[in-house]
Each structure stands twice: as structure tokens, then as C-alpha cells.
Amino acid sequence: MDKLSGLLAFVRAAERGSFVAAGRELAVSASAVGKAVAKLEEELGVRLMHRSTRSVQLTEEGRQFHERCRRILEDLDDARAQLSQTVASPRGRLRVSAPIVGHHLLMPLLPGFLSAYPEVELDLVFTDRTVDLIEESVDVVIRSGELPDSRLVSRPLSAFRLLLCASPAYLADRPAPKTVAELQAHVAVRFRHPNTGKLLDWPLPPGSQDMNARLRTVLACNNIEALKSAALRGAGIACMPDFLVRDELADGRLQEVLAGQVCMSGRFNALWATSRQLSPKVRAFVDWLAGAL
């Protein structure tokens, strides 16, 4: 046996506690396993195993060596699996979760992805609830904000900016605020976090955040699309991401207020569960989004 085969024989014998069982798994004789282990001990100058007629047991040096060898063989298996996956065609069902507002970013791009990867079947879940990828069998989730879950791997996708805006109908009844202090003369429609129940603070300048507590909120909801609808109908000033209201700002249905005075940006990230092997369909989808966005 060569050196790699010798390491494999040693690891299997240690795990099975028997040269016979290790030989059966490796499709070689028990004698061949024993000779490979003996040669390894000779090369290392240390005894790795105590032998008896019925079983083998690791010495203290053998236990330490076994742990290192096991990791080496696992890394080799991973390298082989990764290489095979890089040439495999992405296929199968891909379950993706994104915030409700995320369809503004995703839907224009997905036909191109499906055309490039026709064997992938997308299953989209749009929700503002925090989704547990592992518990709910989701392959990829799109999120913004804090990323505290250490079980997940993340990749940045697209940046966005939060801004304040209102409809011309609303601003026709009162002058647009020119300073943060003038917000007290206005009414607000605000987003309520579906997970925490807290109102989203507006990204006001440093030293002005206490204004959030003084805003006269006339409407709050946990759906950003409904919030935009309320703003379009003149219910008040709303804080929304720029990509959500890009068309409405361009055609004048909404107007930005306090431009340059709000100071918060965010970023969408793609997240997937930590694993030893990243499937081709997940890799293809994340790479596609990162490039397109």
C-alpha cells in the first residue's frame, strides 16, 4: 500500500477496532491492513495501536495521530466532492426566501437566471418574517440588516438608501419640511417591524434621533408595500428604500423631503447554511445575483 492507503487503513482500523472489519470495508485482507499499519509505525518510530487476537486499540500517540489523519482524509473527500460539483450542472428545486419588498429587485432578474439554468426550479417565498433556513429547509435567504446567525454564510448583493418622501397632494396642504425640526408640523406613516413590533426609526442626523419619539404617527403597518400605498394617497410622510419608490419619484407621484439630511444606507445579503459542500444550484444562484445586482 502507498502512504495514502496506509493512512486510510490506519484510520479505518482505529474506527472499526479491527483489522478484519477495516479490511472488509477497504476490500483488502486483514493481513494487508495490519502490514500497512505496521509500516506506518515503523516510518513514524512510534507504536500507534495495541493488538490482540480479537481487537486493536489506539495508544495515546495513536489517538492524536488518528485525529489528524481523519481530518486530512475528510479534507480530501471535500476536495473531491467540490471538484465534482464544479463540473456538475445546477439542477433541482431551489427554495429562496426574500422580504416582500425584495420582489422589486429579484423579479426582473429571475427570467435571465432561469434561461441560463433551465434545470433549476425556483420556489420563492416572500415574507418579512425571519426565516430559519435550517429548520425550514430553505436553500438561500435574502436579508438586510444585522446578520447574527453564525450558522450562516453571507455574501453582499446590493446596497440601498433609505429616504423620506410624500405625495404632491400631501405637500399641497403644507410646505415641505426644510429642517428636521419642521417634521413636528407633519404627520408620519411608519413601518412596524413584523418580528419585533417596533416602529422603524427614521434615519435622522446625529443629535436629531429623539425626533422619532416626537413624530405624530397617524398610520403604522408591517407591510412596506402598504406603506407606499398610503404615502401615494397623501396619508403623510414615509421612510422607504430608494429602489421601492424609484419610479414614483421619477414620474412625480412622490417627492423626496429633507434630501441629503437623512443618513442611512443598507445592503441586501444572500445567506445560506454553513456546510462542507455548497451545491451547484446555490452557487449558481448566488453568483448570478451578485453579478446582476
C-alpha positions as CSV (number, residue, x, y, z in Angstrom):
1,M,0.0,0.0,0.0
2,D,1.2,3.6,-0.6
3,K,1.2,6.2,2.1
4,L,-2.3,7.5,1.5
5,S,-3.6,3.9,1.5
6,G,-1.7,3.3,4.7
7,L,-3.3,6.3,6.4
8,L,-6.7,5.1,5.3
9,A,-6.0,1.6,6.6
10,F,-4.9,3.0,9.9
11,V,-8.0,5.3,10.3
12,R,-10.5,2.6,9.3
13,A,-8.8,0.1,11.7
14,A,-9.0,2.6,14.5
15,E,-12.6,3.4,13.8
16,R,-13.7,-0.3,13.5
17,G,-11.4,-1.6,16.2
18,S,-10.4,-4.5,14.0
19,F,-8.1,-5.2,11.1
20,V,-10.7,-7.7,9.8
21,A,-13.5,-5.1,9.7
22,A,-11.2,-2.5,8.2
23,G,-10.1,-4.9,5.5
24,R,-13.7,-5.8,4.7
25,E,-14.6,-2.1,4.2
26,L,-11.5,-1.5,2.1
27,A,-11.8,-4.7,0.1
28,V,-8.4,-6.0,1.2
29,S,-7.3,-8.7,3.6
30,A,-6.9,-8.2,7.3
31,S,-3.2,-9.1,6.9
32,A,-2.8,-6.2,4.3
33,V,-4.3,-3.8,6.8
34,G,-2.0,-5.0,9.6
35,K,1.1,-4.7,7.4
36,A,0.1,-1.2,6.4
37,V,-0.3,-0.1,10.0
38,A,3.0,-1.8,11.0
39,K,4.8,0.0,8.1
40,L,3.3,3.3,9.2
41,E,4.5,2.7,12.8
42,E,8.0,1.9,11.5
43,E,8.2,5.1,9.5
44,L,6.9,7.2,12.4
45,G,9.0,5.4,15.0
46,V,6.1,5.1,17.4
47,R,3.5,2.5,18.3
48,L,0.0,3.5,17.2
49,M,-2.0,0.5,18.2
50,H,-2.1,-2.2,20.8
51,R,-3.0,-5.5,19.1
52,S,-4.9,-8.5,20.5
53,T,-6.3,-11.6,18.8
54,R,-9.8,-10.0,18.7
55,S,-9.3,-6.2,18.5
56,V,-6.9,-3.3,18.3
57,Q,-6.8,-0.3,20.5
58,L,-5.1,3.1,20.0
59,T,-2.2,4.2,22.1
60,E,-2.1,7.8,23.3
61,E,0.1,8.7,20.3
62,G,-2.3,6.8,18.1
63,R,-5.3,8.8,19.3
64,Q,-3.5,12.1,18.5
65,F,-2.4,10.8,15.1
66,H,-5.8,9.4,14.3
67,E,-7.5,12.8,14.8
68,R,-5.0,14.5,12.4
69,C,-5.3,11.7,9.8
70,R,-9.1,11.7,10.0
71,R,-9.2,15.5,9.2
72,I,-6.8,15.0,6.3
73,L,-9.0,12.3,4.8
74,E,-12.1,14.4,5.3
75,D,-10.5,17.4,3.6
76,L,-9.5,15.1,0.7
77,D,-13.1,13.9,0.4
78,D,-14.3,17.5,0.4
79,A,-11.9,18.5,-2.3
80,R,-13.0,15.6,-4.5
81,A,-16.7,16.5,-3.9
82,Q,-16.1,20.2,-4.6
83,L,-14.3,19.4,-7.8
84,S,-17.1,17.1,-9.0
85,Q,-19.7,19.8,-8.1
86,T,-17.9,22.5,-10.1
87,V,-18.4,20.5,-13.3
88,A,-22.0,19.3,-12.3
89,S,-24.9,21.2,-13.9
90,P,-27.1,23.1,-11.4
91,R,-30.4,21.3,-11.2
92,G,-33.3,20.7,-8.9
93,R,-35.6,22.7,-6.7
94,L,-34.1,25.8,-5.2
95,R,-36.1,27.3,-2.3
96,V,-35.4,31.0,-1.8
97,S,-36.8,33.4,0.8
98,A,-36.8,37.1,0.5
99,P,-38.5,40.1,2.1
100,I,-41.8,41.1,0.5
101,V,-40.2,44.3,-0.9
102,G,-37.4,42.1,-2.4
103,H,-39.6,41.2,-5.5
104,H,-38.8,44.7,-6.9
105,L,-35.1,43.6,-7.1
106,L,-35.5,39.9,-7.9
107,M,-38.3,39.5,-10.4
108,P,-36.7,41.5,-13.2
109,L,-33.6,39.3,-12.9
110,L,-35.1,35.8,-12.5
111,P,-36.1,35.1,-16.1
112,G,-32.5,35.5,-17.1
113,F,-31.4,33.1,-14.4
114,L,-33.9,30.5,-15.4
115,S,-32.9,30.9,-19.0
116,A,-29.2,30.3,-18.1
117,Y,-30.1,27.4,-15.8
118,P,-33.1,25.6,-17.2
119,E,-32.8,22.6,-15.0
120,V,-33.3,24.7,-11.8
121,E,-36.8,25.0,-10.4
122,L,-37.2,28.2,-8.3
123,D,-39.5,28.1,-5.2
124,L,-39.8,31.7,-4.0
125,V,-41.1,32.7,-0.5
126,F,-41.7,36.4,0.0
127,T,-42.1,37.2,3.7
128,D,-40.9,39.8,6.2
129,R,-40.7,37.2,8.9
130,T,-37.2,36.0,9.9
131,V,-36.9,32.6,8.2
132,D,-34.8,29.8,9.8
133,L,-33.0,28.2,6.8
134,I,-32.1,25.1,8.6
135,E,-35.4,24.4,10.3
136,E,-37.5,25.4,7.3
137,S,-35.3,23.7,4.6
138,V,-34.7,27.0,2.7
139,D,-31.6,27.0,0.5
140,V,-31.0,30.7,0.2
141,V,-32.4,33.7,2.1
142,I,-32.1,37.4,1.1
143,R,-31.9,39.7,4.1
144,S,-30.9,43.2,5.1
145,G,-29.7,44.4,8.5
146,E,-27.9,42.5,11.2
147,L,-26.5,39.0,10.4
148,P,-26.1,37.4,13.8
149,D,-26.6,33.8,13.0
150,S,-23.2,32.1,13.0
151,R,-24.6,29.0,11.2
152,L,-24.9,31.0,8.0
153,V,-22.6,32.2,5.3
154,S,-23.3,35.5,3.7
155,R,-22.4,37.4,0.5
156,P,-23.2,41.0,-0.1
157,L,-25.6,41.7,-3.0
158,S,-27.0,45.2,-3.4
159,A,-26.8,48.5,-1.4
160,F,-29.8,50.8,-1.0
161,R,-30.6,54.1,0.7
162,L,-33.5,55.0,3.0
163,L,-35.2,58.3,2.2
164,L,-38.3,60.3,3.3
165,C,-40.9,61.1,0.7
166,A,-44.5,62.3,0.4
167,S,-47.1,62.8,-2.3
168,P,-47.7,66.2,-4.0
169,A,-51.3,66.0,-2.7
170,Y,-50.0,65.8,0.9
171,L,-47.4,68.6,0.4
172,A,-50.0,70.8,-1.3
173,D,-51.7,71.4,2.1
174,R,-48.5,72.3,4.0
175,P,-44.9,73.3,3.0
176,A,-42.4,70.5,2.7
177,P,-40.1,70.5,5.8
178,K,-36.7,72.1,5.3
179,T,-35.2,71.0,8.6
180,V,-35.7,68.0,10.9
181,A,-37.4,70.3,13.5
182,E,-40.1,71.1,11.0
183,L,-41.2,67.5,11.0
184,Q,-43.2,68.3,14.1
185,A,-45.7,70.1,11.9
186,H,-46.2,67.0,9.8
187,V,-47.7,63.5,10.1
188,A,-45.9,60.3,9.6
189,V,-46.8,56.9,8.2
190,R,-44.4,54.3,9.6
191,F,-43.2,50.8,9.1
192,R,-43.6,48.4,12.1
193,H,-41.1,45.5,12.2
194,P,-43.1,42.3,11.9
195,N,-40.6,40.4,14.1
196,T,-40.2,42.9,17.0
197,G,-43.3,45.0,16.7
198,K,-41.2,48.2,16.9
199,L,-41.6,51.1,14.7
200,L,-38.8,51.7,12.2
201,D,-36.8,54.8,13.3
202,W,-36.2,57.3,10.6
203,P,-32.5,57.8,9.8
204,L,-32.3,61.3,11.0
205,P,-29.0,63.2,11.5
206,P,-26.9,62.7,14.7
207,G,-28.4,64.6,17.5
208,S,-31.9,64.5,16.0
209,Q,-32.8,60.9,16.6
210,D,-35.1,61.9,19.5
211,M,-37.4,63.4,16.9
212,N,-38.5,59.8,16.2
213,A,-40.3,59.7,19.5
214,R,-42.0,63.0,18.8
215,L,-43.3,62.2,15.3
216,R,-47.1,62.2,15.0
217,T,-47.7,58.8,13.6
218,V,-51.1,58.5,12.0
219,L,-50.7,55.1,10.4
220,A,-48.3,52.2,11.1
221,C,-48.2,48.9,9.3
222,N,-45.9,45.9,8.9
223,N,-46.0,45.7,5.1
224,I,-43.8,48.1,3.2
225,E,-46.0,47.9,0.0
226,A,-49.0,49.1,2.1
227,L,-46.9,51.9,3.5
228,K,-46.0,53.1,0.0
229,S,-49.7,52.9,-1.0
230,A,-50.6,55.1,2.0
231,A,-47.9,57.7,1.1
232,L,-49.1,57.8,-2.5
233,R,-52.6,58.6,-1.3
234,G,-51.4,61.5,0.8
235,A,-51.6,60.0,4.2
236,G,-48.3,61.5,5.3
237,I,-44.5,61.3,5.1
238,A,-43.0,57.9,4.8
239,C,-39.5,56.4,5.1
240,M,-38.8,53.8,2.4
241,P,-35.9,52.3,0.4
242,D,-34.9,54.1,-2.8
243,F,-35.4,51.1,-5.1
244,L,-39.0,50.8,-3.9
245,V,-40.0,54.3,-4.9
246,R,-37.7,54.9,-7.9
247,D,-40.5,55.0,-10.5
248,E,-42.8,57.1,-8.3
249,L,-40.0,59.7,-7.7
250,A,-39.2,59.8,-11.4
251,D,-42.7,60.5,-12.5
252,G,-43.6,62.9,-9.7
253,R,-46.1,60.8,-7.8
254,L,-43.8,61.1,-4.8
255,Q,-41.3,63.8,-3.8
256,E,-38.3,63.4,-1.6
257,V,-38.2,65.5,1.5
258,L,-35.2,66.5,3.6
259,A,-32.9,65.3,0.8
260,G,-29.4,65.0,2.0
261,Q,-30.4,65.2,5.6
262,V,-31.3,61.5,6.2
263,C,-28.2,59.4,6.6
264,M,-28.8,55.7,6.4
265,S,-28.0,53.1,3.8
266,G,-28.4,49.4,3.9
267,R,-27.4,46.3,2.0
268,F,-29.1,43.1,1.0
269,N,-27.1,39.9,1.6
270,A,-27.6,36.4,0.4
271,L,-27.2,33.8,3.2
272,W,-27.1,30.1,3.1
273,A,-26.4,27.4,5.7
274,T,-22.8,26.6,6.6
275,S,-21.9,23.2,5.2
276,R,-18.9,21.3,3.9
277,Q,-20.3,21.3,0.4
278,L,-22.0,24.1,-1.5
279,S,-24.4,22.7,-4.0
280,P,-24.1,23.8,-7.7
281,K,-27.6,25.3,-7.7
282,V,-26.9,27.5,-4.7
283,R,-23.6,28.6,-6.0
284,A,-25.1,29.4,-9.4
285,F,-27.9,31.4,-7.9
286,V,-25.8,33.5,-5.5
287,D,-23.2,34.2,-8.2
288,W,-25.9,35.3,-10.6
289,L,-27.5,37.7,-8.1
290,A,-24.2,39.1,-7.0
291,G,-23.3,39.8,-10.6
292,A,-26.7,41.1,-11.7
293,L,-27.1,43.4,-8.7
